[in-house]
Amino acid sequence: MPPKGTETPTTTMEDMDAQQIRARVAWLYFIGGLTQQEIADQLGLTRLRVNKTLGQLRTDGSVVVDIRLPMANCIELENKVKERYGLDEVCVIPTLPDDQENQRAIGDAAGGLLDTLLEDGMGLGVGWGKTLTAGLKRLTPRPLPDSWVTSVMGGLTRGSGSSTFEVATGYARAISAECWYLTAPLYFPSVESREALLAHHGIRETMRRARSVDVALVSCGDMTTRSLLVQTPTVSENLESLLAAGAVGDLLGVFLDAAGKPVDHPLHERVLSLTPEQLKSVKHSILASGGWYKVDIIRAILRGGYVKRLVTDENCATGLLQNEIQRDTKGK
């Protein structure tokens, strides 16, 4: 037996594994909203062990407002994705089995990241979608009277609590800031109608503010019907030609190819939004999106260098690295 006060390598590894289990149980229960039985099934544990772990977490101070336990695999993925794509910051969360819950959790984490960046006097630009709506929960309500919030893209004619107007209003209320809206559709029926509306002083001023924000929080969409944008008549009618042009998804309503370049398509002449190229100049830009089905568009956005920060999930982060590795291998 080893002397008292010393540990064998095996014991150390066992302790590390135990900490990882504690961290995942805590995250899945308190953030992911899974039941004890669902956690037990996902992690291959007994329900009794999950129950015991949660009891320990509640009594030893590990779970307060935030979960204060590192998840080694997530941290490793964060570092690899950050290095691979030259990002300023990456946040990777455990993947939840339900797509909607996964997006909600990503938005929650993105809100926490945004909260650390906001200072009075900053301009905040936001897109729309359920992921960004979820970020409001983590934003600390506080008055930032010299700050302002603006939409960075036009809206849709229908919404469910996640439209451009609702998202922008939510963030503005959280920091008691003035809010500017792009009171126009994301896609115009013609180039002429778009140019005519841009002559309006209110729209022109909102676009000017969108181009001068200090922080931007955006999401993205893939090319399947999971995307609300693809469900709209304007995009669904053009879906075949967009795919033929090489589109793998959209950022701010602009469809990108696998290399991160906007595809050549007439729809882009009618879009009202901050362009991906203009997003590059924003000091603090955050892309909040995930899910295995979004790997292609997220990878395209990162290849294009449009954002400086990424919040995603484990499966998507793994896919981003795997695809890049395969691409590097093929290029040799």
KAUR-V803540 format. One record per backbone hydrogen bond with DSSP energy under -0.5 kcal/mol. NH is the residue of the N-H (numbers start at 0). CO is the residue of the C=O. E is the energy in kcal/mol with one decimal. If there is no record, write none. Layout:
NH,CO,E  NH,CO,E
//
This chain:
5,2,-1.6  11,7,-1.9  12,8,-2.2  13,9,-2.2  14,10,-2.4  15,11,-2.2  16,12,-2.5  17,13,-2.2  18,14,-2.1  19,15,-2.1  20,16,-2.2  21,17,-2.5  22,18,-2.5  23,19,-2.4  24,20,-2.8  25,21,-2.5  26,22,-2.4  27,23,-2.8  28,24,-1.9  29,25,-2.6  30,25,-0.5  30,26,-1.9  31,26,-2.7  33,27,-2.6  38,34,-2.3  39,35,-2.4  40,36,-2.4  41,37,-2.3  42,38,-2.6  43,39,-1.0  44,39,-2.1  49,45,-1.9  50,46,-2.6  51,47,-2.4  52,48,-2.7  53,49,-2.5  54,50,-1.9  55,51,-2.1  56,52,-2.4  57,53,-1.9  58,54,-1.3  59,55,-2.3  61,56,-0.6  62,56,-1.3  63,61,-0.6  63,65,-1.5  67,61,-1.7  67,65,-0.6  71,69,-0.6  74,70,-2.5  75,71,-2.6  76,72,-2.3  77,73,-2.5  78,74,-2.2  79,75,-2.2  80,76,-2.9  81,77,-2.3  82,78,-2.2  83,79,-2.8  84,80,-2.2  85,81,-0.9  86,81,-1.7  87,307,-2.5  88,307,-1.3  90,309,-2.7  92,311,-2.2  101,97,-2.5  102,98,-2.4  103,99,-2.2  104,100,-2.4  105,101,-2.1  106,102,-2.5  107,103,-2.3  108,104,-2.2  109,105,-2.3  110,106,-2.4  111,107,-1.6  112,108,-1.9  113,109,-2.9  114,110,-2.1  115,111,-0.9  115,112,-0.7  116,112,-0.7  116,113,-1.3  117,113,-1.6  121,118,-1.7  123,147,-2.9  124,122,-0.5  124,214,-3.2  125,149,-2.2  126,216,-1.9  128,161,-1.9  132,128,-1.8  133,129,-1.9  134,130,-0.8  135,132,-1.4  136,133,-1.2  137,134,-1.0  138,134,-0.5  138,135,-0.9  139,137,-0.6  140,138,-0.5  141,173,-2.0  143,174,-2.9  146,143,-2.2  147,121,-1.6  148,177,-2.8  149,123,-2.6  150,179,-1.6  151,125,-1.8  153,271,-2.7  154,183,-2.3  166,162,-2.8  167,163,-1.8  168,164,-2.3  169,165,-2.2  170,166,-2.0  171,167,-2.2  172,168,-2.5  173,169,-1.7  174,170,-1.2  175,172,-0.9  176,171,-2.7  177,146,-0.9  179,148,-2.7  182,180,-1.2  183,181,-2.7  185,154,-2.3  187,269,-2.7  193,189,-1.5  194,190,-2.3  195,191,-2.2  196,192,-1.9  197,193,-2.0  198,194,-0.6  198,195,-0.8  199,196,-1.9  203,199,-2.7  204,200,-2.1  205,201,-2.1  206,202,-2.4  207,203,-1.8  208,204,-2.2  209,205,-2.5  210,206,-1.7  211,208,-1.2  212,209,-0.8  213,122,-2.1  214,122,-2.1  215,283,-2.5  216,124,-2.6  217,215,-0.5  217,285,-2.8  220,249,-1.9  226,223,-1.9  230,226,-1.1  231,227,-0.6  231,228,-1.1  235,231,-3.0  236,232,-2.3  237,234,-1.0  238,234,-0.6  238,235,-0.7  241,237,-2.3  242,238,-2.6  243,239,-2.1  244,240,-1.4  245,242,-1.2  246,241,-2.3  247,255,-2.9  248,255,-0.7  249,220,-2.3  250,253,-2.5  251,218,-0.5  253,250,-1.7  254,252,-0.5  255,248,-2.4  256,260,-2.6  259,256,-2.0  262,254,-2.5  264,262,-1.1  267,264,-1.6  268,265,-1.6  269,266,-1.5  270,267,-0.5  271,185,-2.6  272,270,-0.6  273,151,-3.1  278,274,-2.0  279,275,-1.0  279,276,-0.5  280,277,-1.1  281,278,-1.5  283,213,-2.1  284,282,-0.5  285,215,-3.0  286,308,-2.5  287,217,-2.7  287,285,-0.6  288,286,-0.7  288,310,-2.0  293,290,-1.8  294,291,-1.6  297,293,-2.5  298,294,-2.8  299,295,-1.9  300,296,-2.3  301,297,-2.4  302,298,-2.6  303,299,-2.0  304,300,-0.6  304,301,-0.7  305,300,-1.7  307,284,-0.7  308,284,-1.3  309,88,-1.8  310,286,-2.7  311,90,-2.5  313,92,-1.9  316,312,-2.7  317,313,-2.7  318,314,-2.2  319,315,-2.4  320,316,-1.7  321,317,-2.6  322,318,-2.6  323,319,-1.3  324,320,-2.4  325,321,-2.6  326,322,-2.2  327,323,-2.6  328,324,-2.5  329,325,-2.2  330,326,-1.5  331,328,-1.1
//
